[in-house]
Amino acid sequence: MTRSARSHPTADHRASTMKIAIIGTGYVGLVTGTCFAEVGHEVTCVDNDVRKVEMLRAGGIPIYEPGLEELVKQNVAAGRLRFTASTAEGVEQSQVIFIAVPTPPLPDGGVDLSFIEKVAREVAAAMTDYKIIVDKSTVPVKTGEKVAETIRRYCKAKVEFDVVSNPEFLREGFAVEDLMKPDRVVVGVAGERPVAAMKEIYTPFKAPIIVTDISSAELIKHAANSFLALKISYINAISVICEASGANVQEVANGIGMDARIGRRFLDASLGFGGSCFPKDLSAFIRIAEQLGYDFRLLKEVQRINADQMERFVKKITDTLWVLKDKTLGVLGLAFKQNTDDVRMSPAIDLCQRLLKEGAKLRVHDPQAMEKAKALLPTDGQVTYVADMNAVADGCDALVVATEWPEFKRVDLERAKRGLTHPILFDGRNLFDPAEMARLGFIYKSIGR
Ligand code: UGA
């Protein structure tokens, strides 16, 4: 267990017990269900993927998330956490049902809500008494109304229910920590009735609980994620000016970040943000705004800056190395960020694909994401997966840092220097100190410094 996991609320805080079902055991569902169990609630996690349910029952975890495996084991052993493939079983045993299924992007930037709709129908069909149905998946504003309408239509027993919007703010790689110690809990309701139960669920987490209307709760999620993405694009835009003027983007980020109104977090210039949330949520928010009659040009610019950032990084590589065909590049990082094996919309994977397209061969390493990356990168022998990060640079023409794993800061640079045909390092995450790299004799290109 991580240090932060250890300091979570545990047994002594298990004052209340709610019976909860979580439909969907992806990142959000599994971590939420486990943390609910950890504070004492009785949780049934439902997933229609029978193999996944069997894996979880056998003690396996389908994702890499620090602290999660141990927490799942403990809570299963304590009898507070169970897994089933039956939605009906989950609904029957619970007062509150959380929907945590995927809401994947559509080609037009909108969101595919078909999983949510299907679960709403299944829950409705299984309801025989009053239930609270909570949407935890990230959805466009107004989805709560649709869920309520669907449940009303498909509930044969005609029992009462409430729909609640309760967006999640957990970051992958820090999900347990974020869930156990949230900054705030947002609860969107249409009336008073479900509020007490929601408060009972969240009281052990000792965070401010904001009770609001459903549309505002749904908007809080999209507004929060797009603001964070905006913050990253802002510092990335500043990084361009830093490069042109000889300033240092980290110094600028530190300087503005100490203003409490701005804050230092999410001001790390990079080769761009990725993952299953920011890119998708930005597109979805722009799309829903358009449907509501607003052209969200600010967020379109956030997307453009993010795309440019990757272009600029690739150009830095080709400007330095000229022709990439038949050259070998070492790439540190495949996950979309540190502490995760998630490669969905990973800038690192995007970068690898662009370098391969230029004809380069790659030697790649990631502490957790190599297996998942294999499904996305070509299998024609152009990519070699290297188990030891210190061996990645061996025989390469340059080394590239693509993901901000903290351990990459400890890569053996002397060995890298010996292994490279010429000591060149492109750092897409500003992990190293430019002065130190110059001292070591590297041609070192990072972001905005
Ligand atoms: C994000 C939000 O941070 C969570 O609050 C939210 O709950 C989640 O989306 C979601 O909607 O489910 P996540 O996508 O897991 O979390 O990861 P982040 O830590 O936000 O990082 C996203 C991307 O931004 C990564 O590619 C990361 O490398 C990049 N990033 C982050 C930067 O380039 N610079 C920064 O300063 C911070």
Residues whose N, C-alpha, C, O or C-beta is under 5 A from the ligand:
A	BS01	UGA	E168 F169 L170 R171 E172 I232 F266 L267 D268 S270 G272 F273 G274 G275 C277 F278 F336 K337
